[in-house]
Amino acid sequence: MSFEKFALHEKIFAGVQSQGYKTPTPIQLKSIPPIMEGRDVMGLAQTGTGKTAAFVLPILQRLMQGPHGHVRALIIAPTRELSEQTNEVIGQLGRRTQLRSASIYGGVSIQGQIKKLRNHVDIISACPGRLLDHLGRGTVDLSHVEVLVLDEADHMFDMGFLPDIRRIVKSLPTKRQTLLFSATMPEDVKRLANDLLQNPLEIRIGRTAPVETVSHRFYPVQMDTKTDLLKDLLDHTVREAVLVFTRTKSRAKSVAGRLDKSGYKVISLHGNLTQQKRQKALAGFRDGRYEIMVATDIAARGIDVTNISHVINYDMPETADAYTHRIGRTGRATKTGEAFTFVTAQDAALAYSLKRSLGDKVAYHSVDGLTMAVPAAPASHPGHNRGMKTQNGNGRSFPPKTPGNRSGKQRSFKPAGRRSWSH
């Protein structure tokens, strides 16, 4: 099926063509028709599946009819990056429609946003906190909103935004269309959906797991050799853009600094940066000035860079869902991607859980002198190593610690003078 089947307005369809869209993704295929019919929709799909266009296209179609110059569609997102990304998609797909949009988020001057809002915008993509600031100042009027979108609802729950969302909803007309998109459905988000959506159509695409176009490699490593392992992988991997994840802001800055000193074109992205510096970093990563971005989980949602070939988890994420969202930054737009994850002994439980979920898609890999023995099985999973086949690039099992291998570092089985795997 092509986008022509949706019978979009010719000016919107021109935007679709300009972006090179050919075939709708599953979430777009199942969501766009009922949204265009005016139904409330609850869409569950993992990151990187085309959710933004799934609600932006029907919104543009709806707003082509009726008066312009009032805020008729409100999209609430958890992060500045996602809010800005959504606004960019609106601009790309709707650039010939004369519909105006604005992104509203904290960390930048509110005066510039007030000026934009005076310019009679039709669509707002906003973060909850700054939107509430505008409501308190009376600088935004939401009384004409016809469509409310809650994007990445589970992440908004994680960040504590659900009370803010309920306050914002009180400023909206009760008669409206409400759309909720999420990768997972915690109980609090389910309760919110039940309160806000009227007889919603529930659309589930796949399960909450990393996209099928991504392959996964786990590298057992000690903390003090992570950076050396990272450099080794970067040096011996055929790659495009690489996104490296750390758990903390300080580590993102530190790892980026060490890579920079080693001659890599690298930039970091974390919460301590001003919005201007964050946008500059993202722009540089997107246009290729930086080949590597080291980021905290703030970048796991909202980075829309289609040429990310590798995601490297320098630090294991805290949850399986966080792993899914990180990995969703690669393997996008029908491309394939690779995910490399550094696993320390402290990460054994989550590593085992992910291995059980992903099955044969995950294998442990070794690098001479830099990796160690596979972490021991968590106590609650006795004997799990039988299900955690560890391999080098030639598919052979790793040796356990022995008197001749006291460090626990893995020895490869490569021929002399060759590496233990190929990319």
N, C-alpha and C positions, 0 to 999 in steps of 0.2 A: 504493500500500500504506500502511496506517496502522499505528500501534504496537500495535493490538489483535492483529495477526497474530502477534506474538511471544509471546502468552499469558503475559504477565507477571503476577506475583502482584498481587492487587487493590490492595494497599497501595502497591506500586511504581507501578502504573498510575495511581493517584491522584496520585502525585508527578509523573508525566509530564504529566497533564492540567493540574495546577496551574501548570506552567511553560509551558503553551500549545503544547506540541509536537504537531504534527499528522501530518506525513509524515516518515519517517526519511530522513536524508541518505544518499547512496550508501555512505559508509564504515560507517554504522550498519546499513544494509540488508544489507551483505555480511558484516559482522563479528559482529553480535549472535547470529545462529543458531549458527555454529560455536563461538563462545565459550561459549554456553549448553550446547552438547554436550560441552564439556570439552576441546576441541582447543587446542593451542598455535597462536597466530596472530601473523603478522608483517604489520602494516598500514602501508602507505606511502600517505600522503595529505598534501596541503599543509595549512598552518595555516588555521584557520577553517572546517573541514569537519565538525565535530561529533565529533571523535575521543574527547573525554572521555566523553560519554554512551555512546559505542560500547562502552567497557569498563566504565563504572560500572553501567549497567543489568544486564548479565549477572552482575556481582559481587554486586550486591544480591540478585538472584534466587537465586543459589547460597547466599548466606549466610542466607537466610530458613530454610533447612533446616539442622539441626544445632545444636550448642550455641553460645550467645552468651557473650561475655566474654573470649575469647582473640583475639589478633591473627591473623585468618584470611586477610586480604588486605593486601598491601603494594604501594603504588604509589610508584615512585621517579621524581622529577622534577628537572630541573637548576636551577631557580630558586625562590626563596621565593614569588614571585608565582604561579607555576604550581602549586606545592604547595598554596598557600592557595586558589587558584581551584578546583582539583580537590576539595579538602575542602568547599568551598561547594556544588559540584554534587552531591556525595554527600549533603550535608545537605538540599538542595532536593528531590532525587529520592527520597531515602529517609527523609524526615521522619516518615512514618507507620509506619515499619518497626520502630522501637525499636533499630535497629542504630546503634552508636556509632562515630564516627570522630574522628581527631585529625590535625593537620598538624604536622610536625616539621621545623624548619629553624633555621639559625644566625641570629645577630644579635639574639636575644631571650634572656631568662633561661631557662636549662635547667630551673630548679626548677618553673616553671609547667607545662612539658611533662611533667615527671616526675609531677606531680599528676594531669594528664590521663590519663597512661598507667596510673596506679593505678586509674582509673575503669573498667577492664575494657572497653577499646575493641576493636572488631571489625575496623576498617580504619584503616590508617595511610597518609597521604600525606606523603612525606618527601624531603628533600634528602640526598644521600649523606653529606656531612661530619658533620652533626649526628646522623644516624642511627648512624654509627660511634661517635660520642661516647657515645650511649646504650648501645650494645652493650658498649663498654669499661667503662661504669659498672655494667652489669648491670641497667639500669632498663627494658629492653624485652626481651620474650621472643618470638622469631620461630620457635620450634620447631613452632608450629601453623599456619604459613602454608600456605594451599592455593592461592593465586593470587598470582603476582608480575607486576606491570606495569612495564615500562620505558617511560616516556613521554618523547617528544622525545629519542630516543636519540642522534640526530646532534648535538644541542646539548650533551648530556652529554659526548660525545666532544670537541667543540670546547673544552669547559671543563676537560678533563683528568680526568673522573670515572670513566673505565672501570676503572682499577685499584681504586678504591673500591667499585665495583659488584661486582667479582669477590670482594672481601673480604666484602661483605655476603652474597653468595649462599652462601658457605660456612656461614653461620649458618641457612640455610633447609633444610627437608626436601628431599631429592632428588626425592621423588614430589610433584609439584605441577604446576599449569598455569602456563605462562609466556606472557605477551603482550608484544610489542614494537611500539611505534608510533613512526614517524619520518617526517619530510618528505623526507629524502634517505637514501641508503645508502652511506656511505663504506666502504672496505674493512675498517677496524677495527670498525665497527658490524656489518658482515656476519659477521666472524669471531666476534664476541660472540654474535650470533644463532645461529650454527651450534653454538656451545658450549653455549648455555643452552636452546634450544628443541628439542623433540622432534618430528620430522616435522611442521613447522609448515605451516599453510595460509597462503600468501602472497597478500595482497590489495593490489592497486594501484588507486588511484583517480586517474585523470588522470595528468598528468606534473608534474614539479616546476616549477611556474610559478604566477604569481599567479592568484588566483581569477577566474573569468570575469565576475563582477559588478563588477569594478573597471576603470575607464578610466584612462589614463596620459597625463600631460603632462610634458614635459621643458622646463625653462627654462634656456637658456645664460646664465650670470651670472658676474661677477667676485666674488671673496670679499668685497670691501669693500662691495658693494651687496646682499648677501644679506638682511640684516635689513630694508632698505627694501623689497625685493621681497616679503618675507614679509608685512610690514604691508599692502602694497598688495593682495596676494591675499586676505588676511583681510578687508580692508575691502570688497572687491568680489565676494565669493563668498557665495552663499546656502549656509549650512552649519549643521550641528549641532556635535557635539563634534569637535575637531581634535587629532590627534596629530602632533607635530613631532619628528623625529629628528635628533640630532646625534651626532658620533662620540665626543666626549669629555665627561666630567663637567663640566669647567670651562665648556665652551661651552654646555652645557644650562643651567647656572646663569646664565650671562651673557645668553643669548638670552631666557630667561624674565624676567630682571630688566629688560631693555630693553622687553619687551612690557608688563610690569607698569607701568612708568613712563609708557607710552603709553595706559594706561587699560584694557587687556585683562584679563579674568579668567583668570589663568594660574597654573600651578603646574609645578614641575620634578620629575623623578623620575630619580635616578641612584644609583650605588653608595655614595656618601658619606653618604647619609641613614641615620638609624637605622631599624630596622624599624617603630617606632611612627610615624615621620614618613612612611615610604613607604606604610603602610596608610592614614594620614590623607589623603595626596595622592591615592591611588587612589580612596578613598571619596568625596572631594570632586569628583573628575573624573567618577565614575560617577553621582553624584546631581545633577550640573549646577551645583554651586557654582563650578567652574572650567570654562570653555568650551574652554580650550586646555591641553594638557599637552606640555611639552618634555622629551624623554627620551632617554637613551642606549639602546643595543640591549638593555639589561637588560629593557626593557619590550616588546620585540618578541614575546616569548612569555610568556603568562601574564596579559595584560590582556584581560579578557572584558567589554568594554563594547560593547553592540550598536548604540549610536547614534553611533558614530564615522563621520562622513560623509566625512572627508578625512584622508589621511595625507600629510604634507609632509616630504620628505627634504631638510632644510636642508643636511645633508652627505650626499653619495652614500655608500651603504654600501660595504663593502670587497669583497663578493662578490655574485654573482647570487642565491645561496641566501639571503643576508641580506636582499636586496631582497624576495624572496618572503615571508619571515617578517614583515618590516615591513608590507608591503602587506596581509598577511592580517588586519591589525587592522581593516580597513574592508571593506565589501561582505559583511558577515556576516548570517546568519539571513535569507537571501533578499533582503536589501536591496542597493542599489547603492552604490558609493563611488567616490571619485576619488583618484588619487595624483599629487601634484605633486613633481617632483624637480628640484633645483637642480644644474646641471651646469657645472663649471668645466673649464678646459683640462686639468687633471690627471685629470679623470674620463672623458676621451674614450674610452679603451679599453673600460671597463665599460659606458659608455653605448651604445657601438656594439654590444657583445655583447647587451645587453638589447634594443636595437632590432631586431637580427636575430631574437632569440627571440620577441619580441612582435609584430613585423611592424607591420601597419597600426593596431594598437591604441595605438601610441605616435606622437605628433607633437610637434615642437618648437613652442613658443609664444613670443610676444614681449610685452613690456610697455614702452611708451614710456619711454626714458631709463634703464631698469633692466636690460634684458637686452643681450646682446652677440651677436657672430657665433657660429654653431655651431662648437664645437671642431673642430680639424682632425682628419682621419682618422688613426688609429694607423698607424704605419709598416707593420705586418704586414697591414693591410687597405687597400691602395691603391685609390683610387677609390671608397671606400665611401659617399661623400656622395651618390652617385646613388641609394643605397638608403635614405638618411636624409632623406626629404622634410621640409622645415621649413615650418611653417605658422603664420600668425596665426589668429585665430578665424574669419576669413572664408575660410580654406583657401588663401590665396595664399602663394607662396614668399617666404622672406626674401631681402633683397638682400645681396650680399657686401660686404665693406669696399670703399669707394670713396674717392676724394679728397674727396668731399663728405660722407663719413661716417667721418671719421678715427678716431673713438673706437671704432668697431666696434659701437656700440650699435644695437640693432635699431629701425628706424622702423616704426610700424604703418601699415596701409593703411586705417584707420578713417575714416569721414566726420568732418568737423570737429565737435568737441565730443562725440564718442562714443569709447568704448574699443574696443580691437582684438579683443575676444572677448566672449562672453556666457556666463554660468554658469546 
